[in-house]
Amino acid sequence: MADSCVSRVPVFASLSVQDQQRVEELARPTLLKAGEAAYRADEDLSQLVVVHSGRLKIFRLSADGSEQLIRVLGPGDFTGETSVFTGQRPDDYATALGESRLCVFRHDDLEGLIRRHPEIGLQLLSRVSARLSDTEHRLNSLTSRDVESRLADYLLGLASAWRGGVATVTLPVAKKDVASLLDTTPESLSRALKSLASQGLIVIGAGRSVSITQPDRLQQLVDEA
């Protein structure tokens, strides 16, 4: 179970090893290549998709066909809970950003699991509630902050490890997708990055690398917006 899909997922963490093994037997392993879809909007399916390895981008399509990025999932994250609980078809798309291994649970299997282990349902509700809270935070940021402060908030949210007061983060998706996530244009995002760099708050590295050099001032920018 050391590298199993179930062992990586927080909602299954409270189960015994034996119960985790039973859950693992219900999972349907799926391997996707970059660009392949885990599911599409309006597909007639009801399933919980758990990321074992790799990354999925969750997005919607606007009326003109452009992508609106919602979030990026990594190992241990899941999606599809809405269709599982409500029976409604998904209204978004899930596509692999690189080779990704998934564990897929069908509605009937998941329903049986929750009946036998109510704590799984509680953990799912907790994770979904946290996701809703994050969404509300993002919506507030989009309506009340300028692009620089939105970008500052986003970068601080990516930082996990600090060394000597500096955190180097890697943008999880292309800059055009980050722009979509922050509800701005790639050109405006580029200007915001350059502005933060000119103020000495960040250092733009190679590729998608960004170093946060002045976290207190970056946080101040967020708080004052």
N, C-alpha and C positions, 0 to 999 in steps of 0.2 A: 504493500500500500504506500510505500515511501514516495513514489512518483505517480500515483494514480490521480485521475481527475477528481475523484471524490475527496481525497485527502487534502487537496489544494483549496477546496471551497469552504469558506467560513460557515455557511449554513449547515454543513454536514459535520462540523468539527466536534459537536457535542455527542455524536454517536460513538458507540463502542467500535472497536476494530472489526468485530464480527458483523455488526450492523452496517458499517461502511462497506464491507465486502459484499453484503447483500444488495446495497444500493448500487455498487459498481456493476453488478450483474445486470441491472436494469438499464444502465447507460448504453447508448448506441454510439460507438466511436465513429467520428467523422473527420476525414482529413481534407482540408481545403488548400488549394494553391492560391497565390496572390491574385486578387481580383475575382475569385469565385465567391458566389453568394451562399450564405448560410440559409437565408430566406429572403423573400421579396414581399413588398406590400400587397395585400389582398390575396395572398396565397391561402388556400383552404387548409390550414394546419393549426395545431395547438400543441406547442412544445416549448420546453425550457432548454435554452442553449447555454452551456457552460464552457468557458474557454479553459482548456487544459494547457496549451502552449500557443504562442503567437499572439496576434492582435486582431480584433474585429473593429471596424468602424460602423457606427450606427448613424443613419442619415435618412432624411426625407427628401423628396423631390418637389421643387416649387412648380408653379404653373408653367414657367418657361423651360422647365427641364433641368435647371441647375440644382446642385446638391446643397442641402443645408445640414451641416454636420451637427449631430446631437451629442455624441460622446464617443470615446475610444475605450474599448474593453481590453484588459490584459488577463493573464492567468488568474483563475479564481473568480473572475467576474462572470455575470450571467445576464441574459436578456430573454425576452419572450414571456415573462411572467404575466403580463397583461392578458395575452391571448389564452394562457393556461387557465387563469382564474375567471375570466369573463366569457371565454368561448368565442370572442370576436377575432376577426382576421387581423393580422398585424397591419399597422399603417406606416411602418418604416421599413428600411432595408438594412441588412447586415452583410457586410462584405469583408473578406479577409485582406488585411494589409500586407501579409506575407504568408508563407506556409504556416498553417494553423491547425492544431488538433483540438477537436471539440468533443464534448460528451453531450448527447441530446437525450432528453427525457420526454417521452410522450405524455399527453394529458392523463390518460388512464393510469399509467405507471406512477406518475407524480401524485395523483390524487390518492392512490393506495398507500404511498409512502407517508403522506401527511396524516392519513387516518391512523396509521400504525405509530407514527412518531410526530405528535403535534408540535414538538419543539422545532421541527424543520419549518413548519408553517409560520411559527413565531419569528424564527430567524429570517425567513423570506420577507415577512412584513417589516421587520426592523431594517433590513437592507433597502427595501423599496421606499420606506419612510425617509431614510437618509438620502436616497437619490432624489426624492421630491424636494427635500430641504435644499439640496445642492442646486436643483433646477430653479427654485424660487430665488436663491442667492444670485444665480446667473441672470435671471430675468430682471431683478432689481439693478444689477450692475449694468445691463444693457440699456436700461431706460434712464439711469441717473448718472452715468459716468461717461467721460470722454474716452477715446480709444486708448490713450496712454495709460490711464488709470485701470481700464479693463485689462490691458496687456500686463500691467504690473501685478494685478491680482492673480491673473492666470499663471504668470511665471512663479510667483510665490507659492501657488498651489502645487506646482510641479516639484518644488524643492523638497528633498527628504534628508539628505546628508550634507552637513556643513563642515568645512575644514578651514580653520583659520578665518572664520567669518565669511567665507565665500562658498557658494553652492553652484556647481555646474550642472545644468539641466540639459536634456535633449528633447527638443520638441517631438512629440510622439507621432505627428503627422506633418505633411508638407505645409509650408507657410500659407499657401492658398486655403488649406483646410483649417488652419488656425484662424485665419481671417474670417472664414465662414462661421466658425465656432463663436467668435467674438462679434459677429454681426457687423462686419466691416469689409472693406475691399482689400485685396492684396497690396495695393499701392498705399493705402492708409496705414496698414500694418507695418509696411516697410518704413514709412516715415516715423511711426511711433517707435520702432526698434532703434532707428538712428538717433532719434531725440533722446531716448533713455541712455543710449551709449554716449552721446555728446555731453550729457549731464554727469557722466561717471557712475551711473547707477548699475550698468551692466556692461559686459564685454561680449561682443558678438564673435563667436568662434567659427570654426570650419563647419560646413554642412548645417546641421540643425542645432549645433551646440551654442548655449548661451550661459555665461557666468554671471551670477548675481553678486556684485561686489559691494553694494551698499544696501543691505536688506532693510535697515531701519528707515532710510530715506525713501526706499521703494514702498514700504508699508505706509509711510506718512502720506505719500502720493495717493494711495488707495483710500486712506481714512479721510482725507480732505476733499475727496471728490463728491 
